[in-house]
Amino acid sequence: MVLFMKMLDEVRDNVVCFYESLYQEKEAWRPTVEGLDFHSIGAFDSAQLERKFDREEVVSVLKDLKGDKAPGPDGFSMAFFHKCWDIVGDDVMGFFEEFHTHCKFEKSLNATFIALIPKKWDALNIRDYRPISLISSMYKLLSKVLANRIKTVLELLISDSQNAFVGGRQTLDSVLIANECLDSRLKSSTLGILCKLDIEKAYDHVNWDCLLYLLVRMGFGNRWCQWIKTCISTVQFSVLVNGSPEGFFGNSRGLRQGDPLSPLLFLLVMEVLSKMFKKSEEAGLICGFMAGVLGGSEVRISHLLFADDTIVFCDAVPQQVMHIRKVLSCFEAVTGLKVNLTKSEMVPVGVVDNMPYLADLLCCRIGALPMLYLGMPLGAPYKGLSVWNSGLSVWNSVLEKIERRLASWQTLYLSKGGRLTLLKSTLSSLPTYFLSLFTIPVSVAQRIEKLQRNFLWGGMGDGVKYHLPFWVNGYGVLGLKSLICGGELLWQNMGWSGGGWRSKHCRGTHGCGLWKSISSGWDGFSRRIEYSVGKGDRIRFWFDKWCDQTWMTSCAWNISFLRDFNDWEMPEVLSFFNFIQPFLPNRETDDKLVWPLRKSGKFDVRSYYGALQVPLRSRFPWKIIWGVKAPRRISFFIWTAACGKILTCDNLMRRGHVLAAWCCMCKKGWETVDHLLIHCEVAAALWGFVFQRFGIQWVLPAKRNSRVFEDKEKSLLQLQEVFVGLLYDCSRTWGFTTASSLPEFAVSFYVD
């Protein structure tokens, strides 16, 4: 029941009471999991985690922390430490040394504000808000240092079924594996079910005793365990209600959302669930979906975990469903994490007749394919338009999201520079996540680019909005990427991350259609890469670039049959062996991929995008326009003018307008782009004024428009004053002047 509270005091008291209860452990004792085998780290790794904190490590972490993030109760953002490190650096290092020695710090440093962020637009209940912790700057720095250290050993501790926050693993790995498992089961004759589980208040319900027990089981030292205990148990919360902190209470369970350590510690807790499912699968109590064959044995996947997003695969058998429920009950008893079965759903894979009965066993809802998993379609046709423009209520399609975002922005008074910034920062990134896996149809790409064009050249009202320069712009004059090229390079980024190594192609009905679509572009991509020879067991001698940036087939004989060498061929044979001698394999290192478009040899999306683009025929130096430190609207106008597309009289007449073509500035010549900006007497006088100082141009177009549309005229002296004022604003914004006032700047500006 939703409570509508009118009195502010009552609202405050109820909010504080709710969160004070949320962070209190209800059980005095919980069982442990002695029967599960966890991975553990060695003595060397444990000692490395507990080593002393050095200044270089702390400074490196400090540089990674963004300075404009919301501060905690201490009021200091990280920007303060960025600017004042020379002053406070010794004190900060003293804090780290004390923490290393005594394993504790002042509790006031761990005071935390809870900011309530609504999960949906019509949030009415307190549970509709996500509690984000605003922690103090000193603790945030310490937590980030500890988080960076534990990241170095996570890959040794976390099972392959977990893909969140572990180096070398990606979000899309889970989505791709889930699609492959589903694709394989749909092609088989065996019925199955897929359970998508919702963990209730995941971070907030973590039991501390379980977490500390897991740290010991995984090989962490006493000092590290004491550090973690201090970090999670000395917290004091205050809840921000209408911007004011209310209450001051401690906690006895839970991890804070907003603490850099929390996601990594949560992975260790979720490892309990992963190990429980793994042991159940090994005992034959759960049978996962087959994902392929490796080394002559089947690879079966029973579960995938990404933080608190959990998905379970099993046969459509009541006994297996009952065992899943037992596993979830044991998991809750050990860790304190409860699966909210009323929000979880069970999806049939194939035609499962007893689906209602199976759903009742797990006490969850019945879902259907396609569905969403980690924000991506699961079980949808990967080449279909429904992924991008769906009328289903299962998910909001990419086109729907873009159109909805544009509708909210269309009513705003935005300059062209502001619109371009929004396009680059938001609209261009919306399809990127989908492009990482799914092929974008040409019609959808054209539709999205049309929406972008209409927004860029649009404005207030329903009048005609002209699209001035050509949209196709080679290397991205506007900085907006081609969606089709973007999809290809994101796919190859996945291929590079996986090394591109494979034993054979997937043909026919074998393999996931989605993965076959992604890997189909590898042959073209592989022609651009080179190989650094190690053992040499993963490189094709004739068809890979491993020897002096070339293929052996292009610099040696085309071998099509075997025979003995003739005498006159021996010099060429010796020359061939001398050529490959420096690149012969060694037995100490593995073969590596090398990206020749970067000096570092590491693949990056930007260089590959440039390789995919067709260069412009024009030699105009576009980078000079977009790279200059000037307001974006000015760069945008200069670019439009350089293209000869600003709406002067001659361009308007080409579009069918009937009007007098004379120049409203000098009232003499025919108004063209060149005349208005260069040859007009007023323009020439202004340029003469500019060239006597430095160079910038923005005053003239604005004043020309004021004469045309508002019938306002200014003298040349007044235009010069406007120019100096604009130049002062730009110089002050970019830090080019120390003048504190316009008169002071004008005096320095007019110095001969």
C-alpha positions, 0 to 999 in steps of 0.5 A: 500500500502506498502511503501519501504523507502530508507532513514533512516530519512524518516523511522524514521519520518514515524514510529514516526508519525504513533505511535504519531497518534495511541495514540491520541484520535480522539473524544472529547466526547463519550457516557456512559453506564448508562443502564448496570448493572456492578458488584461492590466491597464493601467499605472494598475491596475499602479501602484494595486497597488504603491501604498504601504500606508496605515493605513486599508487595513491596519486595514480588513483587520484588522477583516475577519480573525476573531480566533478562527482558529488561530494560526501558529508565532508563537502570536498570533491576530488577536484580539491585534491587534484588542485591542492595535492602539493599542500595536502599530499603529505597529510593524505599519505599520513592517513594511508600509513596510519590505516596500514599500521593500525587497520582503522581510521576515524569513524567520521571519515566514513560518514555517508549521505544516502541520496534517493534516486527514483527508479521510475518516473512515477515513484511513489513508494520508498522502494521505488528509490535507489539509495546511492551513497555519497561518501567522503573524499578521503574514504573514497580515495582509500576505497579506490586504492583497495579496489584497484588492488583486489582487481588484480586477483579477481580473475583467479577467484571468480568463476567463468560464469560471472562476467561483471567487473573482472578484467578481460571479461565483458558485459556482452560475453554473457549476452552472447553466451546466453543467446548461444545456449538458447539457440542450441537448445531450440535446435535440439529436441529437448525441452528446457526452461530459462529462469531469470532471477531477481535478487531483492535489495542485493547490496543492502542485504549482504551478510558481513560474517559470510563475506569475511568468511569467504575472504579467509577461504579465498586466501586473503590475509588477516590484515586485508580482512581487517581492512575490509571489516573496518571499511564496511562496519564503521559507516554512519548514514544520514538520508537526504530528504529534500536535500537535508540530511536526516538521521545518523545511524549505523549498520550491521549488514549490507554494502553501499552503492557508490563505494568503489569496493562494493561491486567487487566484494559483491562478486565474492558473495555471488560466487557462493551461488555460482559454486552451488549451481556448479556442484548441483550440475556435477551431481546431476541434479541440474542439467544445463544447456549445451553450448558446444564441444571442447576437447571432445567433451560437451560444454554445458552452461547451467547459469550466468551471473552478471552482478545481481542479474542471474539467469539459470538454464535447465531441463523442463523437469519438475525435479530440477526446478525443485532443486533450483528452489532449494539452492536459492533457499540455501543461498539466502540462508548463507549470504542473506541475499533473497531471490524475489520470486514474485519478480522473477520469471520462468521462460519456456524453451520449446513447447513446454506443456506443464509450464504452469506447474513448473512456474508454481513450483518456483512461485514465479511468473511465466515469461516468453521469448524474446525477452531482455537480458542485460538490456539486450534482446534474448531469443530475438531474430538477430537480423530482424527489424524488431530488435531496432523498431519493435511494436512489442512492449517487451522492450523499448526499441532503439528508434523509440528511445531516440524519438522520445529523447528528441521530442523532449529536446525539440522544445528547447532553445538550442544553438547548432553547437548545442544540438551537435554536442547533444548528438555526439554525447547522447544520440550517437551512443544510444545505438552503440550497445546494440551495434556491439552484437546485432547487425543494423539493417540499412533502412534502420541506419538511414532512419536514425541518421535522418532523425539526427539530421532533422534534429541538428538542422531543426529548431522551434516551430513547424517551419521549413528547416533547411539541411545546409551542408552535405551530411556525408562528411568523410572522416566525420567533419561533424564528429558523428560516426557512420552507424554501419561502419560503427557496427563493424568496428565494434564487432571486430573489437570483440574479435580482437578481445577474444584473440580472433583465434578459432579452431574451425569455422561454424557451418550449417546448423552448428553454432549460434547464428548471432556469433556466426554473424559476428565472426563472418567479418573476421576474414576481412578484418584479419587482413589488416592485422599482423602477428608477432611470432612466439611459439608459432603454433597459432599462425598460418605460415602462408596466409598470415602477416607474420614476416616483415608485414607481408604474406608469404604467398605474395613474396615466395613461390605459390606451393601447389605440389612437392618436388626436389629443388633444381640447382639453379633454384638453390640461391633463391631458396637460401634467400628465402630462408635468410628472409624468414630467419629473424622471425622464426618461432621461439618456445617461450612466448605465445603468438600475439596479434599486432595492430599496425595502425597504432604504434603500441600495437594494440587495437583501438576502435578509432584507428579502425574506423578511420581505416574503414572510411573513404577519405574526402577528396577535398583537401580543406583543413577541417581539423583547423575549424573543429580543433580551435578553442572557440564556442561550438556554435562559432565553429559550426557557423564557420564550417557551414560558411566554408561549405558555402551553405549559409542562407544568404540571398543567393542560396535562398533563391535557389530554394525557391524564395523570391526576394531582393538579392542586394546586400543589406550591409553595404546596399551595393552588391549581390549577397553571396557567401563570399560577398557577405563575409569577404568582399562587402565594404562593411566586411572588409572594414571589419576584417581590416580591424581584425587583422590589425589585432588577431583573428576571429569572426562572429560579429558580422553574421549576427549584425547582418541578421539584426539588420534584415529581420529587426531593422537595426543598424550599428555603425562600424565603431559599434560593431568593433566594440561588439567584436572586442566584447565577444573576444573578451568573453571567449578569451576569459572562458578559455583562460587566454587573458587575466584581465578582470574587466572589459575596459582592462582587456580593451586597453591591453587589446589596443596596445600597438 
